Amino acid sequence: MKYITGFFVLIWRIWMIFLAAIYVLTIGVFIVLPLASFEKTFPYIYPLIRYWGKFVLYGTGFRIDYKKLVPLDPKENYVFIANHTSIMDIMLMLTILKHHPIVFVGKAELLKIPIFGRIFERICIPVDRKSARSKALVYPEAKKKLDKNLSIFIFPEGGVTNDKEFKIYLDPFKDGAFNIAIETQTPLAVLAIHGLNKMFPFNWFRGYPGKIKVRLLATFETKDLDVKKDKVALKEAAYNTILKDLEQ
C-alpha cells in the first residue's frame, strides 16, 4: 500500500512541476521576462507573477487559511520574513501578498535552471550563501528595490530545515533580513506557515493536498534602531514570535 500511495504522490508532484513549467514557458517567457528588465514595470507584471503562484498552488490542490493578526499599511514597504518549510512557500507568499509587490532574496543555485533561471535573475535577488561578495551585494540591491516602492521577502533560516521527522519547528535565523530592515529603516513583517513541511516536503514520495494555515503575526518598527545595538534583539523577537505560534 505504501508503494501505491508513493506512486500517486509522485504523479501529483510531477503535475505540480508541469503546471509551473507551462506558465513559465508561456507567460513567463513572453511577458514577464521582457518586462522584468525595467524596474518601473515590475509593479505591473507583479500580478502575472502572483498568478503563477496561484496557478500552481491551487492547481496542485492546496487552499489557504490566511489571517492577519495585525494590519499592513498598503502604502508601506516591508521586509517580510517567514519560516521556510517547502518549495510551495514561494507560491503561498505570492498568493497572499496582493498589495505589496515582493522581491525574493533566493539562492543563486536557481539561476542554473534553464529558462526559469533567467526570469529568476530579473525578478529576484540571487545570493550565493558561500560567497561573502555575493552576500555583500544583497543589501544595495535590496535597498534599490525598496527605494522603488517594492518590498523584500527573505526566509531568514537560510533554507529548509532538514528534519525528516518534523520535530524541528524553526532553525536559527541568519542576520541578513534584520540588517536590511534596520539599515533601510523598513518595517519588518513576520509570518508563520503551518504544516506545509508535511503537505509538500522535499521528498518525491510524500505529501498531500489540503488547506495551508498561514498567519501574519506581527510587524516591528525599525526607525531609530541601530544594527550593532538592536539587531540581535530584533532577530530574537521575530524568532520567538514565529516559534511561539508554530508550537501552539
C-alpha positions in Angstrom: 0.0 0.0 0.0 2.9 2.3 0.8 4.3 1.9 -2.7 1.0 2.5 -4.3 0.5 5.7 -2.3 4.0 6.8 -3.1 3.4 6.3 -6.8 0.3 8.5 -6.8 2.1 11.2 -4.8 4.9 11.1 -7.4 2.4 11.7 -10.2 0.8 14.5 -8.2 4.2 16.2 -7.7 5.1 15.8 -11.4 1.7 17.5 -12.1 2.9 20.5 -9.9 6.1 20.8 -12.0 4.1 20.6 -15.2 1.8 23.5 -14.1 4.8 25.6 -13.1 6.6 24.9 -16.3 3.6 25.7 -18.5 3.2 29.1 -17.0 6.9 29.8 -17.1 7.2 28.8 -20.8 4.3 31.0 -21.8 3.5 34.0 -19.6 7.0 33.9 -18.1 9.0 33.9 -21.3 6.9 36.1 -23.5 5.7 38.8 -21.0 7.4 38.6 -17.6 11.0 38.1 -18.9 11.0 41.1 -21.4 9.2 43.5 -19.0 11.2 42.5 -15.9 14.2 44.2 -17.5 12.8 47.5 -16.5 12.3 48.2 -12.8 9.4 50.7 -13.5 7.4 47.9 -15.0 7.8 45.4 -12.0 4.6 46.6 -10.2 2.6 46.0 -13.4 4.0 42.5 -14.0 3.7 41.5 -10.4 0.1 40.4 -10.8 1.3 38.0 -13.5 4.0 36.7 -11.1 1.3 36.3 -8.4 -1.0 34.4 -10.8 1.9 32.0 -11.4 1.9 31.3 -7.7 -1.9 31.0 -7.5 -2.0 28.8 -10.6 0.5 26.3 -9.2 -0.8 26.4 -5.6 -4.5 26.0 -6.4 -3.8 23.7 -9.4 -2.0 21.3 -7.1 -4.9 21.1 -4.8 -4.0 23.5 -2.0 -6.2 26.0 -0.2 -5.3 28.8 2.2 -6.4 29.7 5.7 -4.8 33.1 6.0 -5.4 35.5 8.9 -3.8 38.9 9.6 -3.3 39.3 13.4 -2.0 42.8 12.7 -2.8 45.2 9.8 -0.5 46.0 6.9 -0.3 49.5 5.6 -0.9 49.2 1.8 1.3 52.3 1.2 4.2 51.0 3.2 7.1 48.8 2.1 8.1 45.9 4.3 10.9 43.4 4.8 8.8 40.2 5.0 10.1 37.1 6.8 8.6 33.6 7.4 9.7 30.1 8.4 10.8 28.1 5.3 9.1 24.8 5.1 8.6 23.8 1.4 9.1 24.9 -2.2 5.4 25.8 -2.0 6.3 28.7 0.4 7.1 30.8 -2.6 3.7 30.2 -4.3 2.0 30.8 -1.0 3.6 34.2 -0.3 2.9 35.3 -3.9 -0.7 34.4 -3.4 -1.4 36.2 -0.1 0.7 39.3 -0.6 -1.5 41.0 -3.1 -0.9 44.6 -2.2 2.8 44.5 -1.6 4.8 43.5 -4.6 7.6 41.4 -3.2 11.1 40.7 -4.4 12.5 37.4 -3.0 16.1 37.0 -1.9 16.8 33.5 -3.1 19.6 31.0 -3.5 21.8 31.5 -6.6 21.6 27.8 -7.5 18.2 28.6 -9.0 20.0 30.5 -11.8 21.1 27.2 -13.2 17.5 26.1 -14.1 17.1 26.6 -17.8 14.8 29.5 -18.8 13.4 29.9 -15.2 16.9 30.9 -14.1 16.8 34.0 -16.4 13.4 35.0 -15.1 14.6 34.5 -11.5 17.6 36.7 -12.1 15.4 39.6 -13.2 12.6 39.4 -10.6 14.6 38.2 -7.5 17.8 38.9 -5.8 20.1 35.9 -6.1 22.6 35.2 -3.3 25.3 32.6 -3.1 25.5 32.0 0.7 29.0 30.6 0.4 30.3 33.8 -1.2 31.0 36.8 1.0 31.0 39.0 -2.1 27.5 37.8 -3.2 26.1 38.3 0.3 27.6 41.8 0.4 25.7 42.7 -2.8 22.3 41.8 -1.4 22.0 44.9 0.7 22.5 47.5 -2.1 20.2 45.5 -4.4 17.5 45.3 -1.6 17.8 49.0 -0.9 17.4 49.7 -4.6 14.2 47.7 -4.7 12.8 49.3 -1.5 13.5 52.7 -2.9 11.3 51.7 -5.9 8.4 51.1 -3.5 8.8 47.3 -3.6 9.0 45.0 -0.6 11.6 42.4 0.2 11.0 38.8 1.2 13.6 36.7 2.9 13.4 33.3 4.6 15.8 34.0 7.5 16.6 30.4 8.2 18.7 30.4 5.0 17.0 27.2 3.7 14.5 24.5 4.6 15.2 22.6 7.8 16.5 19.0 7.1 14.1 17.4 9.5 12.5 14.2 8.2 10.7 13.6 11.5 9.1 17.1 11.5 10.4 17.7 15.1 12.3 20.9 14.4 9.9 23.9 14.2 12.5 26.5 13.4 16.2 26.7 12.6 18.3 29.6 13.8 17.9 32.8 11.9 20.7 34.4 9.9 21.3 38.2 10.1 20.5 39.3 6.5 16.9 40.2 6.8 17.4 42.2 10.0 20.4 44.1 8.7 18.4 45.2 5.7 15.3 46.1 7.8 17.3 48.2 10.2 19.7 49.8 7.7 16.9 50.8 5.4 14.6 51.8 8.3 11.9 49.5 6.8 9.3 47.8 9.0 9.7 44.0 9.5 6.6 41.9 8.9 6.6 38.4 10.4 4.6 35.4 9.1 4.2 31.8 10.2 3.5 28.9 7.9 1.9 25.8 9.4 2.0 22.2 8.1 3.4 22.8 4.7 6.5 20.8 5.6 4.3 17.7 5.8 2.0 18.6 3.0 4.7 19.2 0.4 8.1 18.2 1.8 11.4 17.8 -0.2 10.6 14.1 -0.8 9.2 12.9 -4.1 7.0 10.2 -2.5 5.5 12.1 0.4 2.9 14.9 0.6 -0.8 15.6 0.2 -3.0 18.5 -0.9 -5.0 20.4 1.7 -5.5 23.7 3.5 -2.4 25.6 4.5 -2.6 27.7 7.6 -0.6 30.9 7.5 -0.6 33.8 9.9 0.7 37.4 9.8 1.8 37.6 13.4 3.5 41.0 13.9 5.2 44.0 12.4 8.3 45.5 14.0 9.2 49.2 13.5 12.8 49.7 12.8 13.1 53.5 12.7 15.8 54.8 15.1 17.2 51.2 15.5 20.9 50.6 15.2 22.3 47.5 13.6 25.0 46.9 16.2 22.8 47.7 19.2 19.4 46.3 18.1 19.9 43.6 15.5 20.2 40.7 18.0 17.1 41.8 20.0 15.1 42.3 16.8 16.1 38.9 15.5 15.3 37.2 18.8 11.9 38.9 19.0 11.0 37.8 15.4 12.3 34.2 16.0 10.3 33.8 19.3 7.2 35.3 17.7 7.2 32.6 14.9 8.3 29.8 17.2 5.5 30.5 19.7 2.9 30.4 17.0 4.2 27.2 15.5 4.3 25.4 18.8 0.6 26.1 19.5 
